[in-house]
Amino acid sequence: MIESFATLLSAEFRNPFLAVSAEAALLRLMFAAILGAAIGFERELHASAAGLRTHMIVSMAACLFTIIAAEIMAQEFREVSQIQTDPLRLIEAVTAGVAFLAAGSIITSGGRVKGLTTGAGMWMAGAIGLASGSGLLPLAIMATVLAILVLWLLRRVSQRIAKNGEGATPDQQN
């Protein structure tokens, strides 16, 4: 019994990947973590509820789901005569899961909404994870750079607009 278990265990770890090599999977997961961290770092600087670790985990989870989907699609299913796979369902599932997390970061208090940008950042981290898991690392990098530019540069524009609008009358604010 122990020998058969050892044989089974050895077989599971010998060549577990069909669609993506172990090295490529690790690279994709690492890119997802690093790119998610880049967005999370900006959120962490501004003391958001969801910061560095949250964005990294969201991005890596989306990447992992993508790799899992690729592996499932690459498997041969002998019991079922015809299996249909739809990679778009993966995107829908990740989007719904991340949207649930992002919604939890949004707070309405006194007529003001807080956490909306953090929620959007988590949604972007999920998309970056999907891109990384699909092997579209250049796309994931481009999206990360653009997201950071939006978060950092446009924060200053938003602050100036808010600062200019504080002392203005309602007519001047529009």
C-alpha positions as a printed NumPy array, in Angstrom:
array([[  0.   ,   0.   ,   0.   ],
       [  2.797,   2.436,   0.864],
       [  4.635,   1.533,  -2.338],
       [  1.559,   2.161,  -4.478],
       [  1.016,   5.501,  -2.74 ],
       [  4.656,   6.448,  -3.32 ],
       [  4.365,   5.45 ,  -6.985],
       [  1.175,   7.488,  -7.385],
       [  2.723,  10.471,  -5.623],
       [  5.829,  10.245,  -7.79 ],
       [  3.718,  10.126, -10.962],
       [  1.72 ,  13.19 ,  -9.88 ],
       [  4.865,  15.267,  -9.452],
       [  6.905,  13.869, -12.353],
       [  5.16 ,  15.779, -15.138],
       [  2.133,  17.552, -13.708],
       [  1.779,  20.187, -16.43 ],
       [  0.366,  19.553, -19.899],
       [ -0.301,  23.044, -21.259],
       [  2.327,  25.101, -19.461],
       [  5.741,  24.029, -18.191],
       [  6.427,  24.304, -14.478],
       [  9.032,  26.991, -15.19 ],
       [  6.581,  29.041, -17.288],
       [  3.884,  28.677, -14.618],
       [  6.297,  29.908, -11.942],
       [  7.396,  32.824, -14.135],
       [  3.786,  33.814, -14.799],
       [  2.887,  33.623, -11.11 ],
       [  5.939,  35.704, -10.193],
       [  5.071,  38.334, -12.806],
       [  1.493,  38.445, -11.538],
       [  2.779,  38.946,  -7.978],
       [  5.245,  41.672,  -8.961],
       [  2.795,  43.526, -11.182],
       [ -0.007,  43.232,  -8.608],
       [  2.453,  44.543,  -6.012],
       [  3.153,  47.604,  -8.133],
       [ -0.505,  48.622,  -7.983],
       [ -0.855,  47.525,  -4.364],
       [  2.186,  49.594,  -3.382],
       [  0.511,  52.764,  -4.641],
       [ -2.633,  51.885,  -2.687],
       [ -0.508,  51.096,   0.393],
       [  1.12 ,  54.538,   0.201],
       [ -2.304,  56.081,   0.565],
       [ -3.389,  53.811,   3.424],
       [ -6.084,  52.015,   1.443],
       [ -7.89 ,  49.101,   3.023],
       [ -6.625,  46.861,   0.222],
       [ -2.929,  47.404,  -0.278],
       [  0.178,  45.546,  -1.282],
       [ -0.665,  42.021,  -0.12 ],
       [ -4.282,  42.133,  -1.282],
       [ -3.384,  43.246,  -4.802],
       [ -0.609,  40.665,  -5.029],
       [ -2.908,  37.837,  -3.922],
       [ -5.709,  38.933,  -6.286],
       [ -3.308,  39.069,  -9.227],
       [ -1.686,  35.721,  -8.399],
       [ -5.086,  34.066,  -7.876],
       [ -6.314,  35.259, -11.266],
       [ -3.071,  34.01 , -12.815],
       [ -3.445,  30.655, -11.101],
       [ -7.048,  30.278, -12.29 ],
       [ -5.877,  30.974, -15.838],
       [ -3.129,  28.358, -15.658],
       [ -5.579,  25.865, -14.144],
       [ -8.021,  26.508, -17.001],
       [ -5.269,  25.962, -19.578],
       [ -4.306,  22.712, -17.859],
       [ -7.902,  21.501, -17.727],
       [ -8.387,  22.284, -21.428],
       [ -5.202,  20.337, -22.257],
       [ -6.326,  17.179, -20.429],
       [ -7.85 ,  14.243, -22.224],
       [-11.139,  13.153, -20.761],
       [-11.753,   9.52 , -21.62 ],
       [-15.137,   9.098, -19.927],
       [-16.874,  11.921, -21.739],
       [-17.217,  11.692, -25.485],
       [-17.219,  15.425, -26.068],
       [-16.243,  18.184, -23.67 ],
       [-16.691,  21.814, -24.467],
       [-14.333,  24.31 , -22.926],
       [-14.927,  28.028, -22.879],
       [-12.042,  30.184, -21.654],
       [-14.374,  33.193, -21.481],
       [-16.089,  31.562, -18.498],
       [-12.801,  31.852, -16.638],
       [-12.692,  35.594, -17.26 ],
       [-16.295,  35.916, -16.086],
       [-15.604,  33.903, -12.927],
       [-12.468,  35.863, -12.014],
       [-14.226,  39.147, -12.745],
       [-17.168,  38.206, -10.533],
       [-14.921,  37.064,  -7.691],
       [-12.738,  40.156,  -7.797],
       [-15.821,  42.384,  -8.083],
       [-17.118,  40.831,  -4.868],
       [-13.828,  41.665,  -3.111],
       [-13.691,  45.141,  -4.618],
       [-17.256,  45.9  ,  -3.528],
       [-16.235,  45.119,   0.033],
       [-13.61 ,  47.87 ,  -0.097],
       [-16.126,  50.564,  -1.076],
       [-17.646,  52.547,   1.774],
       [-20.308,  55.24 ,   1.622],
       [-20.246,  57.682,   4.515],
       [-21.821,  61.095,   4.806],
       [-22.595,  61.306,   1.107],
       [-18.976,  60.514,   0.182],
       [-17.768,  57.335,  -1.472],
       [-14.428,  55.917,  -0.363],
       [-12.528,  52.927,  -1.667],
       [-13.743,  53.087,  -5.252],
       [-10.221,  53.49 ,  -6.644],
       [ -9.003,  50.647,  -4.446],
       [-11.795,  48.452,  -5.804],
       [-10.841,  49.41 ,  -9.344],
       [ -7.207,  48.613,  -8.533],
       [ -8.181,  45.126,  -7.358],
       [-10.187,  44.633, -10.534],
       [ -7.135,  45.68 , -12.56 ],
       [ -4.925,  43.331, -10.521],
       [ -7.302,  40.508, -11.472],
       [ -7.064,  41.407, -15.143],
       [ -3.267,  41.594, -14.91 ],
       [ -3.286,  38.154, -13.311],
       [ -5.417,  36.794, -16.157],
       [ -3.008,  38.276, -18.699],
       [  0.004,  36.873, -16.841],
       [ -1.586,  33.443, -16.543],
       [ -2.343,  33.453, -20.257],
       [  1.315,  34.124, -21.017],
       [  0.605,  37.656, -22.199],
       [  3.348,  39.141, -20.014],
       [  3.98 ,  42.213, -22.239],
       [  0.27 ,  43.06 , -22.052],
       [  0.309,  42.597, -18.276],
       [  3.327,  44.905, -17.985],
       [  1.745,  47.575, -20.215],
       [ -1.482,  47.478, -18.198],
       [  0.45 ,  47.762, -14.932],
       [  2.465,  50.744, -16.121],
       [ -0.657,  52.513, -17.355],
       [ -2.54 ,  51.745, -14.132],
       [  0.278,  53.181, -12.023],
       [  0.425,  56.278, -14.22 ],
       [ -3.305,  56.763, -13.779],
       [ -3.091,  56.244, -10.017],
       [ -0.055,  58.47 ,  -9.409],
       [ -0.392,  61.21 , -11.995],
       [ -4.12 ,  61.672, -11.951],
       [ -4.148,  61.733,  -8.13 ],
       [ -2.429,  65.098,  -8.367],
       [ -4.972,  66.352, -10.912],
       [ -7.843,  65.184,  -8.685],
       [ -6.297,  66.882,  -5.65 ],
       [ -5.932,  70.163,  -7.549],
       [ -9.504,  70.004,  -8.753],
       [-10.749,  69.294,  -5.226],
       [ -8.547,  72.069,  -3.794],
       [ -9.798,  74.607,  -6.347],
       [-13.394,  73.58 ,  -5.74 ],
       [-13.277,  73.953,  -1.919],
       [-13.58 ,  77.707,  -1.766],
       [-15.724,  78.038,  -4.867],
       [-19.436,  78.61 ,  -4.972],
       [-21.598,  75.827,  -6.44 ],
       [-21.638,  77.662,  -9.813],
       [-17.849,  77.841,  -9.889],
       [-17.439,  74.137,  -9.073],
       [-19.013,  72.946, -12.358]])
